[in-house]
Amino acid sequence: MNAIDDLALLFLSQHPGEAGAVLERADADDAARALLPLPLTRASEVLTRMNVDAAARTLRCMDASWARETLIAADFVQAARWLAYLDDETSARLLADLPAQSQRNIREALEFPPGTAGRLMDPRVTTFREDTTIDEALEHIRKTKNRKITDVVLADEDGRMTGVVSLQSLVGAPKGAAMGSLAERHRPVVNPMATRDEVVELLNRHALASLTVVDLEGQILGILPYDALVRAAQHAATDDLQQMVGAGKDERALSRPLLVVKSRLPWLLINLVTGFIAAAVVGLFDATIARFTALAVLMPVVAGQAGNTGAQALAVTSRGLALREIRVAHWWRVCRKEMFGSFVNGASVALVTSVCTLLWSHNVGLATVIGVSMVGSMVIAAIAGASVPIVLTALKRDPATASSIILTTVTDVSGFFSFLGLATLLSSFLAAGPH
């Protein structure tokens, strides 16, 4: 070993940060050969200071025993990051060579709960240092295959995010400029345990092309590209849609029958109870219905209009809560808007309904009853549709959880009660005409 080799080893051993910056620009085979003479702890330290992509490529070029000892010597979270950048075959081969406990630790670090940012992210985030030139960055990106890149992330020597550079800014920058001069310094980040709803909120609030995932120390774990953000928004919307009608959010079109039973049956039983409540309301006015059989024919019309009105208010309010357009404190403003809107809509629909009922029954009393009760039931339904998701949110419950079942109960009861109750009060008026 000559003096130059001794100097190189001294540099690699004593200055791991600077050494990592040099080696990540070198060919992966050359970087692996340079690290080979170092003690394992020193080699792991230099690899840790390199950006994760370059470190993974260097690890792949090491011989099997050297790579195995390096992974064992490294922190298992860092080892998991390196393996995540490798293709599945190489990652599985390296992982299989490790002791059982190391394998378990690394697999746990690679797995995050379903529905979290960690599960949705791509761990192969393209990172550069602040002093990397535009030409060097573009040269590296040209070599990157099978990876969609919209933003690149800047990191310090400890792997902590310092900024983000969009691909558009990078392509349009003058040659020789440093990446740090193009960085956006206040780009939102998310931790790996953040829920899909939190990811969607950030997407809607900031109109992001990507979202960086970092741990509690700010070290970069991965990136959520735009297509992953869109998928998260789609899944959040469909989950809410399923939960609103009492289907489990984990249920899919080809789910096992037992999962279907488990997720739906409890809500079907609850819906059965609410159906009996609505039937009990109708039973209170059985004498009135017996006297005026036309009421039985028209009851579904009133309840149906109330149900549609409530569903419209529910959908708009739930969307507002999901997109953080409104908060619980906006309850009165939302209800007031729905109340006035439904009153005008109700009056318009009630006028048409009353005219049709009059032409059909030739009974002015019946036409008046259905018109007035329709306005009242639609106003009540709109207030209920706006209130149900807000109340559930105030109670720290998911506003999408079977809210339509609760709303259906309110609209049926209010529709039947207003229509039949008013008919009972005005029974003498109804008797004045044919029925």
Phi, psi and omega in degrees: 000126182269180183296326180294318178296320178298318180295320179296317179296320179297318178298314180296324184282319188269340184228069185297327180294309179295322179297318178298320179297323179288313186291330181289344175270346182274168174296145185299321179295318179294321179296320179295319179294325180292327182276342186304318182286349184283152169300152185302318181297321179291318179298318178296323180294319178294316178301321180296328181279347176280158175293153193298322181297312180295320179297320180294319179295322178294318179299323181294331181275353178282156175289161191303313183292322179294315179298320180299311182293326178294317179295322179292321181289333183282161171298137187294333177293317178294320178299321178297322179295318179298313182295328181295336180278344183274161175294160187301320183294313180294317180299316180294322180294314180294321181294323182293337181279350185274159174299157185303317182295319177297320178300315180297317181297316182291319179297321177296322179290334180277345185250136176234157181300150177302145177083005179257164179298326179298324179285329184275338190286160169259116183289349184272061180281137179275115183240149176222164174274163181300323185271003175296134180281162179300318181298317180296319180295315180295322178298319178293318182295325179298331180277348182281126182241153175056034178219122178280126182237122173247328179224148171244149188252139176262141183220153175275185185291345177265005179083014179270139182291134177242345179175175180227139177239125178286152181297326179296317178295323182294315182293326183272000183280153178291150180297145177086349180290151178276147180301325181300334181286346181255358192288140165272122190269344187238036177289134179299148175233170181218148177272158188295340180267004178298142182283165178299324179296321178294321178297315180296322179299315178296320178300313181291324184285324188246358180051057188276149171269339177200166181219124183276137178257124181231157177273187184296337179266005179084005179283141186284126178256328184177188181220144174259102179290172187301320181295327177290323178295319179295317178298321179298318179295320179295316180296320179298319180293316181289326176298315179298320180299317181292317183292330180298332181253012174089010174268146181293145181290340179271354183282138178236171185300328181248028178293160178295145181304324181296325177293323177299313180296314183297320184278329187261324188303315180304318181286329175295322177293321176296318179297327177296318179298315180294328176296321176295326177296314178297320179295324178296323177297316178298321181298334178297338186241031182296328180293319179296318180295324179295326180283322184235089186294340179297335179299322180296327179289323187269348181304314181297333179295314181294312181296323180294317179294321178296318180297317179296319179296316179296320180296322177297314179296321179297315182297315182294318181292318179298320178295318179299321177291319182295322181269005180061030175284332179228162176234176179301325181296343180272012186307310186293321180296319180293314181295322180295318178298314180294324182296312181291319179297317181289332178295315179293313178299317180297318179296321181293312180294321181296324179296314179296317181297318181297318180296315180297319180294321179295318179294327182281315188259342186057032182237108182296322180298315180295320178296321179293316181299312183292326179293311181294316182293328179293318177299313182296316182291326179290323177295315179298317181296320180294318178296319179295318180299324178282329187278323186304307180294328179291319178296317179298322177295318179296331178272010179065031176249157177292120182296345179276349187292098175049032181295331179292330178293316177298316181296319180302320178299313182297314183291321178295312182297314181293320180295311179296317185293316181293319182290308183286325178295316179293323178296323178294316180295326183253031183299326179293326178291321179293323182291344182288340182242174178293151179208000000 
